Amino acid sequence: QVQLVESGGGLVQPGGSLRLSCAASGFTFSWYRMSWYRQAPGQERELVASITSASSSTNYADFVKGRFTISRDNAKNTVYLQMNSLKPEDTAVYYCNAVRNWNPVQYWGQGTQVTVSS
């Protein structure tokens, strides 16, 4: 069974840090591009960061550049999102996503809540 399980969310003060993890199983993790998305209430789900399968090339949304870092450990079937200098507008549910090139099938995790508040 395919599973993507996010963890590491929680409540943090502005300027603080969190590290999110996404543990994958049930598919060949190393073949897939992995991404983090986020969604706040009443807003569209938006791409935060992604990392490719072959080269581990990374892409970031403009609003997180210089603050967030995505990485992957294929031996552990896990992708991470290191989140620094957090702002209240980063508050959202963060989702893990897996997709393979030229394949319409993709997988989603259940999400983990990140709340940035004083």
Protein Blocks (a to p, Z undefined) as FASTA:
>chain_A
ZZdddehiacddehiacddddddehiafklpccddddddehiacddfbdcdfklopacdd
fklgokaccdddfklopacdddehiafklgccdddddddehiabdcddebjaddddZZ
